[in-house]
Amino acid sequence: MTRFPTEVDVAIVGSGPAGATYARVLSEHAPHLRVAVFEAGPLISDPPGTHVRNIRDAEARAEAQRRCEGPRPSRPASTDTMDDYARSANRLQRPGTFLLDSGWEEFPAAAMSTNVGGMGAHWTGACPRPGESEIIDFLPDLDAWLTEAERLLGVSAEALAGAPLAGEVRRRLAAALDADRSADRRVRPMPLAVRREPDGHLRWAGADVVFGGFRDIHPDALVTRVLLDGDTGNGDTGNGDTGNGDTVSGVRVRAGGAEHDVRARVVVVAADSLRTPQVLHASGVRPRALGRYLNDQPQIVYAVRLRDIPPSAAHTGISGVSWVPFTDAHPFHGQVMQLDASPVPFAGEIVPGSIVGLGWFCAKDLQESDRVAFSDDEVDDYGMPAIRIHYRLTERDLANLETAEKEIRQAAEALGDPLDDQPPLRFPNGASLHYQGSVRMGQADDGTSVCGPDSQVWGVRGLYVAGNGVIPTATACNPTLTAVALAVGGALSIAKEY
């Protein structure tokens, strides 16, 4: 951690995987630039941004999670399982996250984390590539950026591919689901940001892996607004609510009980899909699409016990993760996880890898009306404009969920027997934590996007946005790899210009 700066070349707001990508790529491609990262939350690990799964002591891990839960954490140490989460009240929070206090009624499971590393300290590590209509087709370099994102995250499809019974799970899924799929969209091991250490433990990638050796990170430093040339200091840009013709001049940071103005030529806001548009709104940068086209992924889960388990002498407690890729004909993404133990009390011996949880994520029917809005009169616990979420599932979404339930049952039947007599679970809106679209990318400044193909906000020179919120397509796959890839593209653009 370095002394709090008064001037930098590039100020990055948020320390999750996307913000870390900007820091890393700029440090590699433009090392002459002074880059600093400002994070509203605390430092919970060493190195900064470590995934909480890598904290081996259970009490230390629980304490780290509680410190991520916003300004007033209320959850005690938890051992919640997937089943507990799904069958309890729809606002039950996951460890390491906190929920909105108000404005959540149409999006009840909306959750955030505030800590160095952001949600990258808590994620599952799944890094599938988008396919078919999930792909952003106006980015000719996207494939190269995805490859670079895999390097930064340390992605491998082999880390858990050899887990007990994983091959059997994939064989059964493939027999049931692969018949009408192209070769690159068939059942396969899930690409994961995880590696095995010499002592056998798994090490999950957090933002620390992306940061590499970068360390100019300032925790407990809330950026309250982006400063623009001609800024009056009260939220007015001088050009109405569009920001057209403005240029970034820095950021205002609240830290140590005081406010600091940090001059910067470039500002990258990577504060997550709910708070990135919040920062822009608070700064008076309010293009029409800001906060709109919010994209959660409707989610269904089911669990089975494998039937007819083949004999094996190699059973261990290591889980496997398999991937059922999205296709336009089957607009769902399947994440199939072999659980080390049953998610519900279960009589009898549990063979490691024999309890399988299936999660189907659906592509959302994108609507401009699905949006994150902000109050000009009320503030949240950080003193920022209070968030109000407007969100609904369309008739198309509901029909898609019905089809997804049929397909998850088909996959489950191929694997084994249900753990109980309950139907597949539909999680509430916001439960996926895969929020996208709120600062979406577009080809033209036509009111339907916030930023251009280089992630620079339309009409504001030097202002970039990053994270899942930049993704403009209706995706069903885990978005982190794509978000990091887009951050690679934005960072390379900055490096080239400066």
C-alpha positions in Angstrom: 0.0 0.0 0.0 1.4 3.4 -1.0 0.9 6.9 0.3 -2.4 8.5 -0.7 -1.8 10.3 -4.0 -2.8 13.8 -5.0 -2.3 13.1 -8.7 -2.1 10.0 -10.9 -2.4 9.3 -14.6 -5.1 6.6 -14.2 -7.5 6.3 -11.3 -9.3 3.0 -11.1 -12.5 2.9 -8.9 -13.0 -0.7 -7.6 -10.6 -3.6 -7.1 -12.5 -6.6 -8.4 -11.3 -8.6 -11.4 -12.1 -6.0 -14.0 -10.4 -3.1 -12.1 -7.5 -5.4 -11.4 -7.3 -6.1 -15.1 -6.9 -2.4 -16.0 -4.1 -2.1 -13.3 -2.3 -5.2 -14.6 -2.5 -4.5 -18.3 -1.5 -0.9 -17.9 1.4 -1.9 -15.7 2.6 -4.3 -18.4 1.9 -2.2 -21.5 2.3 1.4 -20.2 4.6 1.1 -17.2 5.4 4.9 -17.3 1.8 5.7 -16.3 1.1 6.2 -12.6 -1.9 4.0 -11.8 -3.8 3.8 -8.5 -6.8 1.7 -7.4 -9.3 3.1 -4.9 -11.5 0.6 -3.1 -14.5 1.5 -0.8 -14.1 -1.6 1.3 -11.4 -3.0 3.6 -8.3 -5.0 3.0 -9.2 -8.6 4.1 -6.2 -10.6 2.9 -2.6 -10.7 2.0 -1.9 -10.5 -0.9 -4.7 -8.0 -1.6 -7.7 -9.5 -3.3 -7.2 -13.2 -2.3 -10.2 -15.5 -2.6 -11.7 -16.3 0.8 -11.6 -20.0 0.0 -7.8 -19.8 0.2 -8.0 -18.7 3.9 -7.7 -22.2 5.4 -8.6 -21.3 9.0 -12.4 -21.4 9.2 -12.7 -18.6 11.8 -10.3 -16.3 9.9 -12.3 -17.0 6.7 -15.6 -16.2 8.4 -14.2 -13.0 9.8 -12.9 -12.0 6.4 -16.3 -12.7 4.9 -18.1 -10.6 7.5 -15.8 -7.6 6.8 -17.0 -7.7 3.2 -20.6 -7.2 4.1 -20.9 -3.5 3.9 -21.0 -0.8 6.6 -23.2 -2.7 9.0 -22.8 -6.5 8.6 -25.6 -8.3 10.4 -25.0 -12.0 9.5 -23.3 -14.3 12.0 -20.8 -16.8 10.9 -22.6 -19.1 8.6 -22.5 -22.6 7.2 -25.4 -22.1 4.8 -25.7 -24.6 2.0 -27.2 -24.2 -1.4 -30.4 -25.8 -0.2 -30.6 -23.6 2.9 -30.3 -20.6 0.6 -32.9 -21.7 -1.9 -35.6 -22.9 0.4 -35.4 -20.1 3.0 -36.6 -16.5 2.7 -35.7 -15.1 -0.7 -33.6 -12.4 0.9 -31.2 -14.7 2.8 -27.7 -13.4 2.0 -24.7 -15.4 1.0 -21.6 -15.1 3.2 -19.4 -12.3 2.1 -22.3 -10.2 0.6 -24.9 -7.7 1.8 -28.4 -6.9 0.4 -30.1 -3.6 -0.4 -32.0 -2.0 2.4 -34.7 -0.6 0.1 -35.6 -0.4 -3.5 -35.2 -4.2 -3.9 -38.7 -5.4 -4.1 -38.6 -6.4 -7.7 -35.0 -7.8 -7.3 -35.1 -9.3 -3.8 -31.8 -11.2 -3.9 -29.6 -8.3 -5.2 -26.3 -8.5 -3.3 -22.9 -6.8 -3.3 -19.6 -7.1 -1.6 -17.3 -4.3 -0.5 -13.7 -5.3 0.0 -10.4 -5.3 -1.8 -11.0 -7.9 -4.5 -14.7 -7.3 -4.7 -16.9 -10.2 -5.7 -13.7 -11.9 -7.0 -13.0 -12.9 -3.4 -16.2 -15.0 -3.3 -17.0 -16.2 -6.8 -17.1 -19.8 -8.1 -14.2 -19.4 -10.5 -16.2 -20.6 -13.5 -14.8 -19.1 -16.7 -16.7 -20.4 -19.8 -16.3 -18.6 -23.1 -19.5 -17.1 -24.5 -21.0 -18.8 -27.6 -23.4 -18.1 -30.5 -25.6 -15.1 -29.7 -23.8 -14.5 -26.3 -20.8 -13.2 -28.3 -20.4 -9.5 -28.9 -20.2 -9.5 -32.6 -18.9 -6.0 -33.2 -15.6 -6.6 -31.4 -13.1 -8.2 -33.9 -10.5 -8.6 -31.2 -12.7 -10.3 -28.7 -11.3 -13.7 -29.2 -7.8 -12.4 -28.5 -9.0 -10.5 -25.4 -10.7 -13.7 -24.1 -7.4 -15.5 -24.5 -5.6 -12.8 -22.6 -8.3 -12.9 -19.9 -7.7 -16.6 -19.5 -4.0 -15.9 -18.9 -4.7 -13.2 -16.3 -7.1 -15.4 -14.4 -5.1 -18.6 -14.8 -8.0 -20.5 -16.3 -7.7 -24.2 -16.8 -10.3 -26.8 -17.9 -8.2 -29.6 -16.5 -7.8 -28.6 -12.8 -10.9 -30.7 -11.7 -11.5 -32.7 -14.8 -10.1 -35.8 -13.2 -12.1 -35.6 -10.0 -13.8 -38.8 -8.9 -16.8 -39.7 -11.1 -16.5 -36.5 -13.1 -15.9 -38.4 -16.3 -19.0 -40.5 -15.6 -21.1 -37.4 -15.0 -20.0 -35.9 -18.3 -20.5 -39.2 -20.2 -24.1 -39.4 -18.9 -24.8 -35.7 -19.6 -23.4 -35.9 -23.1 -25.5 -38.9 -23.9 -28.6 -37.0 -22.9 -27.9 -33.5 -24.2 -25.2 -33.5 -27.0 -27.1 -34.9 -30.0 -28.0 -31.6 -31.6 -25.0 -29.5 -30.5 -22.0 -28.4 -32.5 -18.6 -29.8 -31.4 -17.7 -26.6 -29.5 -21.0 -26.5 -27.6 -21.0 -30.1 -26.2 -20.7 -31.1 -22.6 -17.2 -30.7 -21.2 -15.2 -29.9 -18.1 -15.8 -26.4 -16.8 -12.9 -24.0 -17.4 -12.0 -22.7 -13.9 -9.7 -20.1 -12.5 -8.2 -22.5 -10.0 -4.9 -24.4 -9.7 -3.6 -27.2 -7.5 -0.8 -26.4 -5.1 2.1 -28.8 -4.4 0.4 -29.9 -1.1 -2.8 -30.8 -2.9 -4.9 -27.9 -1.9 -6.8 -25.9 -4.5 -6.0 -22.3 -4.9 -8.8 -20.2 -6.3 -8.1 -17.1 -8.3 -9.2 -13.8 -6.9 -8.2 -10.3 -8.0 -4.8 -11.0 -6.4 -4.0 -13.3 -9.3 -5.0 -10.7 -11.8 -3.1 -7.9 -10.0 0.1 -9.9 -10.2 2.7 -7.6 -8.6 0.6 -4.4 -8.7 0.2 -2.9 -5.3 -0.9 0.7 -5.5 -4.2 -0.1 -3.9 -6.0 2.2 -1.5 -8.6 0.4 0.7 -11.4 2.2 2.7 -11.3 4.9 0.0 -14.8 5.6 -1.3 -14.9 7.5 -4.6 -18.0 9.7 -4.4 -17.8 11.3 -7.8 -15.8 11.6 -11.0 -14.5 15.1 -11.5 -14.8 16.7 -14.9 -13.3 19.9 -16.4 -15.6 22.7 -15.6 -17.2 20.7 -12.8 -19.0 23.0 -10.3 -18.5 20.5 -7.5 -22.2 20.0 -6.9 -22.9 17.3 -9.6 -23.4 19.6 -12.6 -21.2 18.9 -15.6 -22.1 22.1 -17.4 -23.7 20.1 -20.2 -27.0 18.9 -18.6 -27.1 15.2 -17.8 -25.4 13.8 -20.8 -21.8 14.8 -20.2 -21.2 15.4 -23.9 -18.0 17.3 -24.6 -16.6 16.8 -21.1 -13.1 15.6 -20.1 -12.2 13.8 -16.9 -10.0 15.7 -14.4 -9.9 13.3 -11.5 -11.9 11.7 -8.7 -13.2 12.8 -5.3 -12.3 10.2 -2.6 -13.6 10.0 1.0 -11.0 8.3 3.2 -9.8 8.7 6.7 -12.7 11.0 7.6 -11.8 13.5 5.0 -12.4 14.1 1.3 -9.5 14.2 -1.2 -9.5 15.3 -4.8 -7.1 13.2 -6.8 -6.2 14.6 -10.3 -6.2 12.0 -13.1 -6.1 12.0 -16.9 -8.1 8.8 -17.1 -10.7 7.4 -14.7 -11.9 3.8 -14.9 -15.1 3.0 -12.9 -15.2 -0.7 -12.1 -17.4 -0.6 -9.0 -19.8 -3.4 -10.0 -23.0 -3.4 -12.0 -25.1 -1.6 -9.4 -22.5 0.9 -8.1 -20.7 1.8 -11.4 -23.9 3.5 -12.7 -24.4 5.0 -9.2 -21.0 6.7 -9.3 -21.7 8.1 -12.8 -25.1 9.3 -11.7 -23.6 11.0 -8.6 -21.1 12.7 -11.0 -23.8 14.1 -13.2 -22.9 11.8 -16.1 -26.3 10.4 -17.0 -26.6 9.2 -20.6 -30.1 7.8 -21.4 -28.9 4.1 -21.1 -27.3 4.5 -17.7 -28.5 1.7 -15.5 -30.9 0.4 -18.1 -31.0 -3.1 -19.8 -30.2 -4.7 -16.5 -29.6 -8.3 -17.0 -29.8 -10.9 -14.3 -29.8 -14.6 -15.3 -33.0 -16.4 -14.1 -31.7 -19.5 -12.4 -33.0 -23.0 -11.6 -31.2 -25.6 -9.4 -31.8 -29.3 -8.8 -29.8 -32.0 -7.0 -29.5 -35.8 -7.6 -27.6 -38.7 -6.3 -25.8 -40.7 -9.0 -27.3 -44.1 -9.6 -25.3 -47.2 -10.5 -22.0 -45.8 -9.4 -19.1 -47.6 -11.1 -16.6 -49.2 -8.8 -13.5 -47.1 -8.1 -10.6 -47.2 -5.7 -9.8 -43.5 -6.2 -12.7 -41.8 -4.4 -11.5 -38.6 -2.6 -13.2 -35.4 -1.4 -12.4 -33.4 -4.5 -15.4 -32.2 -6.5 -15.7 -32.0 -10.2 -17.4 -29.2 -12.2 -18.9 -29.9 -15.6 -20.3 -27.5 -18.2 -23.3 -27.6 -20.4 -22.7 -24.7 -22.8 -25.4 -22.2 -24.0 -26.7 -22.5 -27.5 -29.3 -20.5 -29.3 -31.5 -23.6 -29.5 -31.0 -24.3 -25.8 -30.6 -20.8 -24.3 -29.3 -22.0 -21.0 -25.9 -22.4 -19.4 -25.5 -25.5 -17.2 -23.1 -25.6 -14.3 -23.0 -29.1 -12.9 -21.1 -29.4 -9.6 -20.3 -32.6 -7.7 -20.7 -31.8 -4.1 -18.4 -33.2 -1.4 -21.4 -33.9 0.8 -25.1 -33.9 0.5 -26.7 -30.4 0.6 -29.5 -31.8 2.8 -29.4 -34.4 5.6 -29.1 -37.7 3.9 -29.0 -41.2 5.4 -26.4 -43.6 4.4 -22.8 -43.4 3.1 -22.0 -40.5 0.8 -19.5 -41.4 -1.9 -17.5 -38.3 -2.8 -18.7 -36.9 -6.1 -21.9 -38.8 -6.1 -24.2 -35.9 -5.0 -24.6 -33.6 -8.0 -26.0 -30.1 -8.0 -27.3 -28.8 -11.4 -27.7 -25.1 -12.0 -29.3 -23.8 -15.2 -28.8 -20.1 -15.9 -31.2 -18.6 -18.5 -30.5 -15.8 -21.0 -32.7 -12.8 -20.1 -35.1 -11.1 -22.5 -33.4 -7.7 -22.5 -35.7 -4.7 -21.8 -34.8 -1.0 -21.4 -37.3 -0.9 -18.6 -35.2 -3.3 -16.5 -33.0 -0.8 -14.8 -31.0 0.5 -11.8 -32.4 3.9 -10.9 -31.2 6.4 -8.2 -32.8 8.7 -5.8 -31.9 12.4 -5.8 -33.3 12.8 -2.3 -32.3 9.6 -0.4 -28.8 8.2 0.2 -27.5 4.8 1.1 -25.2 3.9 4.0 -22.2 5.3 2.1 -23.9 8.6 1.4 -24.4 7.8 -2.3 -27.7 8.1 -4.2 -30.0 5.4 -3.0 -30.5 2.5 -5.5 -34.0 1.6 -6.8 -34.2 -1.5 -9.0 -37.0 -2.0 -11.5 -37.1 -5.5 -13.0 -39.6 -8.0 -14.3 -39.6 -11.3 -16.1 -41.3 -11.1 -19.5 -43.6 -13.8 -20.9 -40.7 -15.0 -23.0 -38.6 -15.3 -19.8 -41.3 -17.3 -18.1 -41.6 -19.6 -21.1 -37.8 -20.0 -21.2 -37.8 -21.0 -17.5 -40.4 -23.6 -18.2 -38.3 -25.1 -20.9 -35.2 -24.9 -18.7 -37.0 -26.8 -16.0 -37.8 -29.6 -18.5 -34.2 -29.8 -19.6 -32.7 -29.7 -16.1 -35.0 -32.6 -15.3 -33.8 -34.4 -18.4 -30.2 -33.9 -17.4 -31.0 -35.0 -13.8 -32.7 -38.1 -14.9 -29.7 -39.1 -17.0 -27.5 -38.8 -13.9 -29.4 -40.3 -11.0 -32.3 -39.9 -8.5 -33.6 -36.7 -6.9 -32.6 -36.2 -3.3 -36.2 -35.5 -2.3 -39.6 -35.1 -3.8 -39.4 -31.3 -4.3 -39.4 -29.9 -7.9 -36.4 -27.9 -9.2 -36.0 -24.6 -7.4 -36.4 -21.3 -9.1 -34.2 -18.7 -7.4 -35.5 -15.2 -6.9 -34.5 -12.3 -9.2 -31.0 -11.2 -8.4 -29.8 -14.5 -7.1 -27.4 -15.3 -9.9 -25.1 -12.4 -8.9 -24.3 -12.1 -12.6 -25.7 -8.6 -13.2 -24.9 -7.2 -16.6 -26.0 -4.4 -19.0 -26.2 -1.4 -16.6 -23.3 0.5 -18.4 -23.5 -1.5 -21.6 -21.3 -1.2 -24.6 -22.5 -0.3 -28.0 -21.4 0.5 -31.5 -22.8 4.0 -31.7 -23.9 6.8 -29.4 -27.6 6.3 -30.1 -29.0 6.3 -26.6 -29.0 2.5 -26.2 -25.5 2.2 -24.7 -23.3 4.0 -22.2 -19.8 3.3 -23.7 -18.2 2.5 -27.0 -16.3 -0.6 -28.1 -13.2 0.7 -26.2 -15.3 1.0 -23.0 -15.0 4.8 -23.0 -18.2 6.6 -21.9 -19.8 8.4 -24.8 -19.1 12.1 -24.7 -16.7 12.1 -21.8 -13.1 11.9 -22.7 -11.0 9.8 -20.4 -13.9 8.2 -18.6 -14.1 4.4 -18.9 -16.5 1.8 -17.3 -15.6 -1.8 -16.5 -17.1 -5.0 -15.1 -20.0 -7.2 -15.9 -22.2 -4.2 -16.5 -20.4 -3.4 -19.8 -21.6 -6.7 -21.4 -24.4 -5.8 -23.9 -25.6 -9.2 -25.0 -28.2 -11.6 -23.4 -25.8 -14.1 -21.9 -26.4 -17.2 -19.8 -22.8 -18.1 -19.1 -20.8 -16.9 -16.1 -19.8 -13.3 -17.1 -16.4 -12.8 -15.4 -14.2 -14.0 -18.2 -16.0 -11.8 -20.7 -15.9 -8.8 -18.3 -12.1 -9.3 -17.9 -11.7 -9.6 -21.7 -13.5 -6.3 -22.2 -11.3 -4.7 -19.6 -8.3 -6.0 -21.5 -9.6 -4.2 -24.6 -10.2 -1.0 -22.7 -6.8 -1.0 -21.0 -5.0 -1.6 -24.3 -6.9 1.3 -25.7 -5.7 3.6 -22.9 -2.1 2.2 -23.2 -2.1 3.0 -26.9 -3.4 6.5 -26.5 -1.2 7.5 -23.6 
